[in-house]
Amino acid sequence: MKEHERQAIINHYHACASCRHFGHDDRQGKQVPICRRLGYDTQPDWQFNCWDPKPRVKQAIHKKMGW
C-alpha cells in the first residue's frame, strides 16, 4: 500500500469523535463536547494534531490497511 493510500485511510478517521480524549461535560443541563486532554470545547468533526484514536478505531484502520 502506498503512503498516500495509508494517509487517506487515516484522514478518513481523524476527527475528535474518534479520539480517546473526546468526551462530554454537563454544563447547565447541556452536554458540551470537549477534549479531555486539552481541556477545550470541541466538535466531533474537528481535528487536532494530538489525535490518539480509540482502540476500536485503531482496529478499523489496521483492518482497512490489511495489517
Biopython code that builds the backbone (N, CA, C, O; Angstrom):
import numpy as np
from Bio.PDB.StructureBuilder import StructureBuilder

atoms = [
    (1, "MET", "N", (0.851, -1.172, 0.000)),
    (1, "MET", "CA", (0.000, 0.000, 0.000)),
    (1, "MET", "C", (0.903, 1.244, 0.000)),
    (1, "MET", "O", (1.881, 1.324, 0.744)),
    (2, "LYS", "N", (0.554, 2.180, -0.834)),
    (2, "LYS", "CA", (1.351, 3.396, -0.959)),
    (2, "LYS", "C", (1.051, 4.364, 0.176)),
    (2, "LYS", "O", (-0.006, 4.300, 0.803)),
    (3, "GLU", "N", (2.001, 5.266, 0.429)),
    (3, "GLU", "CA", (1.875, 6.218, 1.537)),
    (3, "GLU", "C", (0.614, 7.071, 1.413)),
    (3, "GLU", "O", (-0.075, 7.289, 2.409)),
    (4, "HIS", "N", (0.301, 7.555, 0.224)),
    (4, "HIS", "CA", (-0.897, 8.397, 0.080)),
    (4, "HIS", "C", (-2.175, 7.604, 0.344)),
    (4, "HIS", "O", (-3.166, 8.180, 0.794)),
    (5, "GLU", "N", (-2.176, 6.301, 0.077)),
    (5, "GLU", "CA", (-3.341, 5.462, 0.368)),
    (5, "GLU", "C", (-3.502, 5.281, 1.876)),
    (5, "GLU", "O", (-4.613, 5.350, 2.403)),
    (6, "ARG", "N", (-2.383, 5.050, 2.563)),
    (6, "ARG", "CA", (-2.431, 4.925, 4.027)),
    (6, "ARG", "C", (-2.901, 6.232, 4.661)),
    (6, "ARG", "O", (-3.714, 6.224, 5.585)),
    (7, "GLN", "N", (-2.388, 7.344, 4.163)),
    (7, "GLN", "CA", (-2.770, 8.639, 4.707)),
    (7, "GLN", "C", (-4.250, 8.925, 4.474)),
    (7, "GLN", "O", (-4.905, 9.517, 5.331)),
    (8, "ALA", "N", (-4.779, 8.516, 3.338)),
    (8, "ALA", "CA", (-6.203, 8.710, 3.045)),
    (8, "ALA", "C", (-7.073, 7.924, 4.027)),
    (8, "ALA", "O", (-8.115, 8.415, 4.462)),
    (9, "ILE", "N", (-6.651, 6.714, 4.376)),
    (9, "ILE", "CA", (-7.401, 5.905, 5.342)),
    (9, "ILE", "C", (-7.378, 6.577, 6.712)),
    (9, "ILE", "O", (-8.412, 6.686, 7.371)),
    (10, "ILE", "N", (-6.206, 7.023, 7.137)),
    (10, "ILE", "CA", (-6.088, 7.685, 8.438)),
    (10, "ILE", "C", (-6.904, 8.971, 8.455)),
    (10, "ILE", "O", (-7.605, 9.246, 9.429)),
    (11, "ASN", "N", (-6.822, 9.756, 7.392)),
    (11, "ASN", "CA", (-7.579, 11.010, 7.331)),
    (11, "ASN", "C", (-9.082, 10.788, 7.411)),
    (11, "ASN", "O", (-9.817, 11.633, 7.922)),
    (12, "HIS", "N", (-9.536, 9.644, 6.901)),
    (12, "HIS", "CA", (-10.957, 9.316, 6.959)),
    (12, "HIS", "C", (-11.435, 9.224, 8.420)),
    (12, "HIS", "O", (-12.560, 9.619, 8.727)),
    (13, "TYR", "N", (-10.600, 8.713, 9.303)),
    (13, "TYR", "CA", (-10.956, 8.518, 10.704)),
    (13, "TYR", "C", (-10.528, 9.667, 11.611)),
    (13, "TYR", "O", (-11.031, 9.784, 12.728)),
    (14, "HIS", "N", (-9.612, 10.515, 11.153)),
    (14, "HIS", "CA", (-9.023, 11.554, 12.002)),
    (14, "HIS", "C", (-10.040, 12.650, 12.316)),
    (14, "HIS", "O", (-10.293, 13.536, 11.499)),
    (15, "ALA", "N", (-10.613, 12.571, 13.505)),
    (15, "ALA", "CA", (-11.560, 13.579, 13.999)),
    (15, "ALA", "C", (-11.666, 13.426, 15.513)),
    (15, "ALA", "O", (-11.371, 12.366, 16.064)),
    (16, "CYS", "N", (-12.082, 14.477, 16.161)),
    (16, "CYS", "CA", (-12.187, 14.436, 17.619)),
    (16, "CYS", "C", (-13.072, 13.287, 18.119)),
    (16, "CYS", "O", (-12.754, 12.661, 19.130)),
    (17, "ALA", "N", (-14.158, 13.013, 17.433)),
    (17, "ALA", "CA", (-15.094, 11.982, 17.886)),
    (17, "ALA", "C", (-14.458, 10.599, 17.950)),
    (17, "ALA", "O", (-14.930, 9.746, 18.702)),
    (18, "SER", "N", (-13.401, 10.357, 17.183)),
    (18, "SER", "CA", (-12.757, 9.047, 17.199)),
    (18, "SER", "C", (-11.513, 9.018, 18.083)),
    (18, "SER", "O", (-10.790, 8.022, 18.102)),
    (19, "CYS", "N", (-11.261, 10.094, 18.808)),
    (19, "CYS", "CA", (-10.097, 10.189, 19.696)),
    (19, "CYS", "C", (-10.454, 9.691, 21.096)),
    (19, "CYS", "O", (-11.576, 9.877, 21.565)),
    (20, "ARG", "N", (-9.487, 9.058, 21.753)),
    (20, "ARG", "CA", (-9.746, 8.540, 23.101)),
    (20, "ARG", "C", (-9.937, 9.645, 24.132)),
    (20, "ARG", "O", (-10.422, 9.370, 25.229)),
    (21, "HIS", "N", (-9.572, 10.885, 23.816)),
    (21, "HIS", "CA", (-9.702, 12.003, 24.742)),
    (21, "HIS", "C", (-11.021, 12.761, 24.580)),
    (21, "HIS", "O", (-11.306, 13.678, 25.351)),
    (22, "PHE", "N", (-11.820, 12.388, 23.591)),
    (22, "PHE", "CA", (-13.094, 13.070, 23.337)),
    (22, "PHE", "C", (-14.114, 12.679, 24.397)),
    (22, "PHE", "O", (-14.246, 11.507, 24.751)),
    (23, "GLY", "N", (-14.823, 13.665, 24.888)),
    (23, "GLY", "CA", (-15.856, 13.405, 25.883)),
    (23, "GLY", "C", (-16.876, 14.525, 25.903)),
    (23, "GLY", "O", (-16.894, 15.397, 25.034)),
    (24, "HIS", "N", (-17.721, 14.476, 26.918)),
    (24, "HIS", "CA", (-18.756, 15.498, 27.080)),
    (24, "HIS", "C", (-18.761, 15.984, 28.517)),
    (24, "HIS", "O", (-18.530, 15.212, 29.447)),
    (25, "ASP", "N", (-19.025, 17.262, 28.690)),
    (25, "ASP", "CA", (-19.236, 17.859, 30.005)),
    (25, "ASP", "C", (-20.691, 18.268, 30.118)),
    (25, "ASP", "O", (-21.306, 18.698, 29.142)),
    (26, "ASP", "N", (-21.230, 18.132, 31.304)),
    (26, "ASP", "CA", (-22.598, 18.579, 31.550)),
    (26, "ASP", "C", (-22.534, 20.005, 32.077)),
    (26, "ASP", "O", (-22.079, 20.242, 33.196)),
    (27, "ARG", "N", (-22.992, 20.952, 31.264)),
    (27, "ARG", "CA", (-22.988, 22.366, 31.648)),
    (27, "ARG", "C", (-24.405, 22.905, 31.588)),
    (27, "ARG", "O", (-25.005, 23.025, 30.520)),
    (28, "GLN", "N", (-24.917, 23.223, 32.751)),
    (28, "GLN", "CA", (-26.266, 23.778, 32.865)),
    (28, "GLN", "C", (-27.291, 22.913, 32.139)),
    (28, "GLN", "O", (-28.170, 23.417, 31.439)),
    (29, "GLY", "N", (-27.160, 21.608, 32.321)),
    (29, "GLY", "CA", (-28.101, 20.670, 31.725)),
    (29, "GLY", "C", (-27.857, 20.351, 30.264)),
    (29, "GLY", "O", (-28.643, 19.627, 29.653)),
    (30, "LYS", "N", (-26.783, 20.877, 29.687)),
    (30, "LYS", "CA", (-26.460, 20.605, 28.281)),
    (30, "LYS", "C", (-25.166, 19.806, 28.202)),
    (30, "LYS", "O", (-24.235, 20.027, 28.976)),
    (31, "GLN", "N", (-25.124, 18.888, 27.268)),
    (31, "GLN", "CA", (-23.914, 18.120, 27.016)),
    (31, "GLN", "C", (-23.039, 18.892, 26.033)),
    (31, "GLN", "O", (-23.453, 19.139, 24.900)),
    (32, "VAL", "N", (-21.842, 19.271, 26.453)),
    (32, "VAL", "CA", (-20.924, 20.046, 25.625)),
    (32, "VAL", "C", (-19.729, 19.158, 25.277)),
    (32, "VAL", "O", (-19.068, 18.646, 26.181)),
    (33, "PRO", "N", (-19.435, 18.963, 23.981)),
    (33, "PRO", "CA", (-18.297, 18.132, 23.603)),
    (33, "PRO", "C", (-16.977, 18.826, 23.952)),
    (33, "PRO", "O", (-16.798, 20.014, 23.681)),
    (34, "ILE", "N", (-16.051, 18.062, 24.560)),
    (34, "ILE", "CA", (-14.755, 18.618, 24.939)),
    (34, "ILE", "C", (-13.634, 17.632, 24.649)),
    (34, "ILE", "O", (-13.859, 16.429, 24.511)),
    (35, "CYS", "N", (-12.432, 18.162, 24.563)),
    (35, "CYS", "CA", (-11.224, 17.343, 24.542)),
    (35, "CYS", "C", (-10.736, 17.286, 25.982)),
    (35, "CYS", "O", (-10.335, 18.306, 26.541)),
    (36, "ARG", "N", (-10.766, 16.123, 26.578)),
    (36, "ARG", "CA", (-10.363, 15.981, 27.981)),
    (36, "ARG", "C", (-8.854, 16.189, 28.148)),
    (36, "ARG", "O", (-8.407, 16.590, 29.223)),
    (37, "ARG", "N", (-8.084, 15.928, 27.129)),
    (37, "ARG", "CA", (-6.641, 16.117, 27.212)),
    (37, "ARG", "C", (-6.285, 17.603, 27.181)),
    (37, "ARG", "O", (-5.511, 18.075, 28.014)),
    (38, "LEU", "N", (-6.847, 18.336, 26.225)),
    (38, "LEU", "CA", (-6.521, 19.744, 26.066)),
    (38, "LEU", "C", (-7.391, 20.659, 26.930)),
    (38, "LEU", "O", (-7.004, 21.787, 27.235)),
    (39, "GLY", "N", (-8.574, 20.163, 27.320)),
    (39, "GLY", "CA", (-9.494, 20.963, 28.108)),
    (39, "GLY", "C", (-10.295, 21.962, 27.283)),
    (39, "GLY", "O", (-10.883, 22.890, 27.838)),
    (40, "TYR", "N", (-10.324, 21.783, 25.979)),
    (40, "TYR", "CA", (-11.020, 22.708, 25.079)),
    (40, "TYR", "C", (-12.402, 22.188, 24.720)),
    (40, "TYR", "O", (-12.630, 20.981, 24.642)),
    (41, "ASP", "N", (-13.318, 23.121, 24.505)),
    (41, "ASP", "CA", (-14.570, 22.755, 23.836)),
    (41, "ASP", "C", (-14.194, 22.380, 22.405)),
    (41, "ASP", "O", (-13.288, 22.972, 21.818)),
    (42, "THR", "N", (-14.881, 21.413, 21.860)),
    (42, "THR", "CA", (-14.567, 20.945, 20.511)),
    (42, "THR", "C", (-15.855, 20.520, 19.821)),
    (42, "THR", "O", (-16.945, 20.665, 20.375)),
    (43, "GLN", "N", (-15.725, 20.008, 18.641)),
    (43, "GLN", "CA", (-16.839, 19.438, 17.885)),
    (43, "GLN", "C", (-16.386, 18.072, 17.375)),
    (43, "GLN", "O", (-15.194, 17.857, 17.156)),
    (44, "PRO", "N", (-17.321, 17.153, 17.185)),
    (44, "PRO", "CA", (-16.940, 15.805, 16.762)),
    (44, "PRO", "C", (-16.122, 15.746, 15.477)),
    (44, "PRO", "O", (-15.298, 14.845, 15.320)),
    (45, "ASP", "N", (-16.330, 16.685, 14.553)),
    (45, "ASP", "CA", (-15.638, 16.614, 13.265)),
    (45, "ASP", "C", (-14.366, 17.459, 13.207)),
    (45, "ASP", "O", (-13.706, 17.499, 12.169)),
    (46, "TRP", "N", (-14.014, 18.126, 14.287)),
    (46, "TRP", "CA", (-12.781, 18.908, 14.299)),
    (46, "TRP", "C", (-11.569, 17.989, 14.383)),
    (46, "TRP", "O", (-11.685, 16.824, 14.765)),
    (47, "GLN", "N", (-10.411, 18.520, 14.023)),
    (47, "GLN", "CA", (-9.165, 17.751, 14.063)),
    (47, "GLN", "C", (-8.090, 18.524, 14.808)),
    (47, "GLN", "O", (-7.965, 19.740, 14.661)),
    (48, "PHE", "N", (-7.315, 17.803, 15.609)),
    (48, "PHE", "CA", (-6.143, 18.356, 16.270)),
    (48, "PHE", "C", (-4.972, 17.401, 16.017)),
    (48, "PHE", "O", (-5.178, 16.212, 15.773)),
    (49, "ASN", "N", (-3.766, 17.918, 16.076)),
    (49, "ASN", "CA", (-2.583, 17.098, 15.810)),
    (49, "ASN", "C", (-2.265, 16.101, 16.918)),
    (49, "ASN", "O", (-1.443, 15.205, 16.724)),
    (50, "CYS", "N", (-2.901, 16.242, 18.069)),
    (50, "CYS", "CA", (-2.638, 15.321, 19.178)),
    (50, "CYS", "C", (-3.569, 14.102, 19.143)),
    (50, "CYS", "O", (-3.632, 13.344, 20.111)),
    (51, "TRP", "N", (-4.273, 13.916, 18.056)),
    (51, "TRP", "CA", (-5.253, 12.837, 17.909)),
    (51, "TRP", "C", (-4.655, 11.487, 18.267)),
    (51, "TRP", "O", (-3.605, 11.105, 17.750)),
    (52, "ASP", "N", (-5.328, 10.769, 19.154)),
    (52, "ASP", "CA", (-4.939, 9.417, 19.565)),
    (52, "ASP", "C", (-6.194, 8.557, 19.433)),
    (52, "ASP", "O", (-7.059, 8.595, 20.308)),
    (53, "PRO", "N", (-6.306, 7.785, 18.358)),
    (53, "PRO", "CA", (-7.561, 7.069, 18.095)),
    (53, "PRO", "C", (-7.931, 6.064, 19.182)),
    (53, "PRO", "O", (-7.069, 5.456, 19.816)),
    (54, "LYS", "N", (-9.229, 5.910, 19.374)),
    (54, "LYS", "CA", (-9.755, 4.913, 20.301)),
    (54, "LYS", "C", (-9.345, 3.527, 19.805)),
    (54, "LYS", "O", (-9.093, 3.350, 18.613)),
    (55, "PRO", "N", (-9.276, 2.536, 20.710)),
    (55, "PRO", "CA", (-8.861, 1.189, 20.291)),
    (55, "PRO", "C", (-9.681, 0.612, 19.133)),
    (55, "PRO", "O", (-9.124, -0.016, 18.233)),
    (56, "ARG", "N", (-11.000, 0.822, 19.153)),
    (56, "ARG", "CA", (-11.814, 0.266, 18.062)),
    (56, "ARG", "C", (-11.525, 0.965, 16.733)),
    (56, "ARG", "O", (-11.659, 0.357, 15.670)),
    (57, "VAL", "N", (-11.131, 2.237, 16.788)),
    (57, "VAL", "CA", (-10.781, 2.977, 15.578)),
    (57, "VAL", "C", (-9.435, 2.479, 15.057)),
    (57, "VAL", "O", (-9.257, 2.324, 13.848)),
    (58, "LYS", "N", (-8.491, 2.228, 15.957)),
    (58, "LYS", "CA", (-7.199, 1.652, 15.557)),
    (58, "LYS", "C", (-7.407, 0.315, 14.852)),
    (58, "LYS", "O", (-6.773, 0.037, 13.834)),
    (59, "GLN", "N", (-8.295, -0.506, 15.396)),
    (59, "GLN", "CA", (-8.590, -1.801, 14.781)),
    (59, "GLN", "C", (-9.164, -1.618, 13.382)),
    (59, "GLN", "O", (-8.787, -2.338, 12.458)),
    (60, "ALA", "N", (-10.061, -0.674, 13.222)),
    (60, "ALA", "CA", (-10.671, -0.427, 11.909)),
    (60, "ALA", "C", (-9.621, 0.049, 10.909)),
    (60, "ALA", "O", (-9.624, -0.373, 9.752)),
    (61, "ILE", "N", (-8.731, 0.923, 11.351)),
    (61, "ILE", "CA", (-7.663, 1.412, 10.479)),
    (61, "ILE", "C", (-6.761, 0.266, 10.059)),
    (61, "ILE", "O", (-6.434, 0.128, 8.880)),
    (62, "HIS", "N", (-6.359, -0.551, 11.015)),
    (62, "HIS", "CA", (-5.494, -1.694, 10.711)),
    (62, "HIS", "C", (-6.174, -2.665, 9.759)),
    (62, "HIS", "O", (-5.535, -3.210, 8.859)),
    (63, "LYS", "N", (-7.454, -2.881, 9.953)),
    (63, "LYS", "CA", (-8.196, -3.784, 9.056)),
    (63, "LYS", "C", (-8.221, -3.243, 7.637)),
    (63, "LYS", "O", (-8.008, -3.992, 6.683)),
    (64, "LYS", "N", (-8.482, -1.936, 7.486)),
    (64, "LYS", "CA", (-8.518, -1.336, 6.141)),
    (64, "LYS", "C", (-7.148, -1.373, 5.462)),
    (64, "LYS", "O", (-7.048, -1.488, 4.240)),
    (65, "MET", "N", (-6.097, -1.274, 6.278)),
    (65, "MET", "CA", (-4.741, -1.289, 5.733)),
    (65, "MET", "C", (-4.233, -2.707, 5.478)),
    (65, "MET", "O", (-3.190, -2.905, 4.856)),
    (66, "GLY", "N", (-4.988, -3.685, 5.967)),
    (66, "GLY", "CA", (-4.585, -5.067, 5.751)),
    (66, "GLY", "C", (-3.503, -5.551, 6.699)),
    (66, "GLY", "O", (-2.746, -6.462, 6.362)),
    (67, "TRP", "N", (-3.420, -4.951, 7.885)),
    (67, "TRP", "CA", (-2.410, -5.365, 8.879)),
    (67, "TRP", "C", (-2.940, -6.453, 9.752)),
    (67, "TRP", "O", (-2.236, -6.928, 10.643)),
]
sb = StructureBuilder()
sb.init_structure("model")
sb.init_model(0)
sb.init_chain("A")
sb.init_seg("    ")
for serial, (resi, resn, name, xyz) in enumerate(atoms, 1):
    if name == "N":
        sb.init_residue(resn, " ", resi, " ")
    sb.init_atom(name, np.array(xyz, "f"), 0.0, 1.0, " ", f" {name:<3s}", serial, name[0])
structure = sb.get_structure()
